[in-house]
Amino acid sequence: MLSQLRKIPPAYVSTMVAEFGVLLAGIWVYRLASLQFGEQGFDEYAMCRRSISFLQPLLILGFGVGIPRFVAFSMADKKYASPGSYFYSGLTLSLSFAFLVLGTLFVFSDTAAFFLFGSSDFAYLITPVLLMILALVFHGLVYGFFRGSMRTFQANTFQFLNLGLVPILAFYYSEHIVELLYFTGLAWMSISLFFLFQIFISHPPVFSRDRKPAKELFNYGIRRVPGDFALAGFMALPALLTAHLVSDNLSTAGDVAFSVSLVNMAGAAFGPICLLLLPKASTAFAQNNTGGLLKEVKIITWFTALSSLVGILIVQIFAEELLTLYLGSYPSSLPEIVRWVVPGILGFGVYVSLRSVLDAYYIKAVNTSNIILTSVVFLFISGATFFMKLDFMYILYGFLFSVFLLGFLTLRQTFQLLTGKGTT
């Protein structure tokens, strides 16, 4: 096993370093918001980031996966259109949809504030939030092109500057929350346009009447949008259902939400593998050379399993000490809930690490189907819990079983595909 882990390519290591920096920055900004703007500013900042996370996947239309896939296929197989044609098709389609949606939200800012924040009193936040969302649409498309063309250094630099450095710097150049949001949005947009200009130089836009690249990209990407929302719902449901089952002023639901967030953060730690594996797998499939890909996937699987098991073991032994270090004080019931939920890191980590192989090969949204299936299983177990009036812990058991099922389905389908035992 250890000999397999030593073979991890340098590109994975550098990407993991960059993404780990982004993850730490994402955690640190909430502490800065609390220290600099107090409880009210913290709540506003958290609401804005939540709203951005909700809307951005919709507006990018699945092209965050589609562009790197088709760019990689294009560079490996000349029967595909040029890499630039896929990128500019995605840029045109996504920005057209984004301007339509964001423009509507801007015109009806009071309604948008009620929808996103629960009250029209927060309408003053809408314009800077819309700017941030638009900037992140640019970011996702440009970053996807760099990933697909395997320009790893540019991709990691771009990602770290925009999502790691800018959100922290914004706190040192802003005196109130609206100024912070505008600074972040303008900085994101400026950096994204700078890197976009590099793509303009290396792949100048060429007018063409050929609509095939746009149709291929849209057909591929739009199928994956429901999966993004299904996954977000799957990770949010345990706390939501617990809140309805346990009447203790959201105390238990908060513990569950925090515990599930640990699984989510662990999944984010495996995100770099997913980012790099998509273009590599796309290239391998385009060249009909899956032997090397199978070896790499085996290494990734061992790495994911070993690191997940080590992390789970550490939490099982030192849960109280780690919670004290991270939170300071915490409810007495939290360690038990954490210990039950964090084993889900293994299943979720496998899903995150290997899902790119399925996205690279299939036009149909196999990962979306798996997420919906596991969500249905979880809802069935949760429904039985409500119907039979069982303890809320059965919701956690259902979540744990479902997330293991998601990892198992992803693992099985990936190896069936690469060993020639799967269906096309």
N, C-alpha and C positions, 0 to 999 in steps of 0.2 A: 504493500500500500504506500509506504513512504517513498519508495523508488518511483512510483507513479506521480506522486505529488511534486517531486523534484523536476519533472518534465513540464511544469506549467510554463507556457510561453511568456516572454517578457512583456508582450503587449497586454496580457491579462493583468500582470502585476502593476504596470503603470496605470492602467485604467482603474484598477481597484484602489490605488492610492488616491487618484483624482476623485473618484466617487466617494471614498471615505472622507475626504476633505469636505465635499459637498454635504455629506450626511452630518458631520460634526457642526458645520456652519448652520445647517437647518435646525439643529437642536439649540445652538447657542443664541440664535436671533430671538427666540422666544424669551430667553432670560434677559437679553438686552432690552426687549420691549417692556418687560415687567419693571426693570430697574429704571429705565429712562422715562417711560410714560405712565407708570402706575397701573392700577387695575383697569381703569377705563381704557387707556391706550392699549394695554395688552389685549383686552377683549376685542377692540376694534381691529387690531393687527391680526389676531387669530381668525376673526371672522372673514377678513379680506383674503388671507391665505387659503382658507377653506373654500371660499367662493371661487378663487382662481383655480384651485385644484379640481373643482367640480366642472368648470366650463371649458378649460383649455383642452382636455381630451376630446370633447365634442367638436370643437372648432377645427382641430387639426385633422379630423376625418379619418383617423387610422393611418395617416401618412407617416407618422413617426416610426412605424414598422414598415410600411409599404415602400417608402423612398430608399432606405438602405437595402432592402431586398432587391428591388428592381435595378438599382444602380450597380449592385454587386453582380447580378445576372448579366447586365449589359456589358460590364467590363470583362466578363469571363466568356461570353458567348455573343458573337457578332450578329446572330440572327435577331437579337433584340435591338430596339431603338437605342440611340445614344444615351449616356448617363444624364446629359443635360436636358434631354427632352422629358425624361421622367421627373427630374427635379423641377423644371419650370412648369410642367403640367400640374404638379402638386402645389407649387407656389401659387399659381393662378387660381386653382380650384379652392384651395384652403383660404386664401385671402379674400376671395369673392364672398365665400360663405361667412367668414369672420366679420367682414365689414357690414354685411347685411344684418347679422345678429347683434353685433356690438353697436351699430348705428341705431337699431331699434331700441336697445337698452338705454342708449344715451338720450334719445328723444323722450322715452318714458322712464326717466330716472327715478321718479318717486315710486312707480310700480316695481322697477327693478330693485330698488332698495328694500321694499317690502318683501319681495320674493327671495332675495339673497341674504338679507340681514334681519328680517322679521319686523321691520318698521321703516316707514318712509322718512323718519327723522335722520336716517343715515344716508340720505341722498347725496350729501356732499362727498361721500366716499366713492361714488359710482364712477366718475370720470377718471380718477387716477387708477382705479381697479381695472377699468376697461383698457387703459393704456398698458398696464402690466400684462393683461391677457394677450393683447395684440403683440406685444414684444415677445412673449413666450411662444406664440404661434410661429413668428419668424425664427426664434431660437430652435424650436423643435424641428423645423424643416431644414435649416442649415446644418444643424448637428446630425440629422439623419443622413444628409449627403456625405458629410465627412466620414461617418461610420461606414456607409456603403462602399465608399471608395478606399476604405482602409487607411485613411489619413489620421492615424491614431493620435499623433502628437497634436495636430491642430484640433481634433475633436476634444481631447482631454483638456487642452489649454482653454478652449472656448467654454467648455462646461464649467471648469473651475472658476474662471473669471466671472462669468455671468451668474451662476447659481451658488458659488461658494464665497467669492470675495465681495461682490457688489452688495448683497443684502446686509453684510456686516458693516461695510464702509458707509452705507446709507445712514446708519445710526449716528455716525460721527459728523455728518454734514447736514443733519436735520434737527429742527427744534420742536416740531410737532408731527403728528401722525400723517396728516395729509401731505406735508412736505416730504416726509420719508417715502411715501408711496410714489409721489411724482419723481423723486430722485431715482428710486429703484427702477421704475418703468422707463424713464429716459435713458438711464445707463444701460439697461438691458437692450433697449432698442438701438442705441448707438453702437454697442459692441456687436450686436447681431448684424447690423448693416455693414460694419467694417469687415466681418468675416464673409458676409454675403458678397461683398465686392471682390473678394478673392476668388469666389466661385465664378463670378462674372468674367474675370480675367482668364481663368483656366478653362472654363466652358462657356464661351460667349453665347447668349441667347440667339437662336436662329428661328425666324418665322417659318412655320410649316403648316400645311393644311392637314397633315396626318394626325388624326384624333386617336389613333390606336393606343399610344402611351398613356394618354389621359384616361381612356376607358379601362385599360388594364389596371392602372393604379387605383382608380376610383372603385372598380369592382372588387379589388383586393382589400382596400382600406376600409370601406364602409361596412364590410362584414365584421370587422373587429371592434367597431364602436360599441355594440351591445356588450361585448365581453369586458370592456373597460368599466362600464357602469355595473355590470353583474359582479365583478370582482370587488368594486368599492362597496356594493351592497352586502356582499358576503362577509366582508370584514367588519361592517358596521352592525350587522344584525344581532350578534351575540349580546352586545350591550343594550341595544334597543329592546330586544325581547326580555332581557333580564329586568329592565326598568318597568316593564308591564307586569312581570310576574312577582317582583319583590317590591313591596311598598315600604321603603326606608329612606325616602328623600334622595334617591339616586346614588346612595352610598355604595351599594353592591354593584350597580350598573357602572359606576365610575371605576371600581376596581376591575371589572371585566373589560371595560374599554381600554384601560391602561395596559392590562395583560395582553390583549389582542394587539395593541400598538407595538409591543415588544416583538411579537411575531412579524408584524409588518416591517419594523425596522431591520430585523434580521434578514428578511427577504430583500430589503434594499441593499444590504451588504453583498448579496449575490448578484445584484443588478449588473455590475460590470461584465460578468460572464455572459449574461444575456445580450448585452450591448455588442460585444465582440463576436459572439457566436453566430449572430444572425447573418452578417455579411460573409463570414467564413463558410457557413453552411450553404448559403446561397451560391457562392462560387463553386463549392464542391458539387452541388447538385447540377449546376449549369455545365460543369465539365465531366459529369458522370463519374466522379472520383470520390466515393464515399469511404474508401478504406482508411485513409488518413483521418477523416472526420470521425469515424467510429472509434479510433484510438484516442482522439482528443476528448470525445464525449465520455469515454470510460475514465479518463483522468479527472475530468470535471465531476463526474458522479462520485468517485472516491473522495475527492476534495470536499465536495458539498456534504457528503454523509459524515466524514470524519470531523470536520469543523463544526457541523451542527450537533453531533453527539457530544463533542467536548463542551460546547457552549451549554447544552442542556444539562450535562452533568454538573457543571460549575454552578448553574442556577439552582439545581436541586440541593446542592450542599450548602451554598452560601447565599440563599435568597434574602435572608434578613439583613446580612451585612451589605449586600449590593443595593438593596432598597434604601437602607440608611445612607449610603454613600451618594445615591442618586437623588433621593427625595428629602432626606433629612428625617422628618416624621412621616408616618404612614398609618393607615388603619390596621388593626390587628388581624383582620381577615384577609388582607392583601397577599401575604406570602403563600398561603394555601392555594389561592386562585391562580397566582403566577405559576406555581409549581405544576398545576394541572394543565395550564394553557400552553406554556412554552415548549413542550415536546412537539407541538405543531410546527415548530421551526424546521424540523426535518422534512416533513411533507411539503411545506411551502417553499423551502429552499430548493428542493429538487424541481418543483414546478418552475420557479423563477429561473434556475440555471439552465434548464433544458427546453423551455417552451419555444425558444428561437428556432430550434431544429424543425419543429412542426410548422412554425410560421414560414420558414424558408422554403419548405417543400410544397405545402398545400396552399392552393388558392382558397379553398373552403376554410372556414374559421374553426379548426379543430379545437384549439384552446378555448374558444368561446363556448363550444358545445360541452367541453369538460367542466368548465366553471358553472354553467347553467345546471348540469347534472348534479354536481356536488352541492350546489345551492338548494336544489330540490330535495336532495337527501337530508340536508341539514334542516330545512323547513319541515319535512315530515317528522323528524325526531323531535324538533321543537314543538310541533303541533301536538304530538303524543304527550309531551311533557305538560302542556297546558291542559289538554283534555283529561289526563289522569291525575292532574294536580300534584305533580312530582316536584321535588326540590330543584331549584335553579341550576344545580350542578349538572343535571342531565342536559341542559343546554350546552354546557362546556364539553361534556362527553360527546355530544353530537357534533360540535364544532371540531373537536380533535379528530373524530372519525372521518369527518368530511374533508378536512384538510389533508389527512393522510391519503384518502381516496383520490384527491386531486393530484398529489405527488405520484401515487402509484399509476394512475392513468397516463400521466405525462411520461413517466419512466418506461412503461410498457410499450406505448405507442412509438416512442423515440427509438427504442432498440428493435422493435419489429420493423420499423422503417429502414433502419440502417443495416439490418441483417437480411433484408429481403423477404421478411415474413409478413410485412404489413400490406395493406391494400392501397392502391393509388386513387 
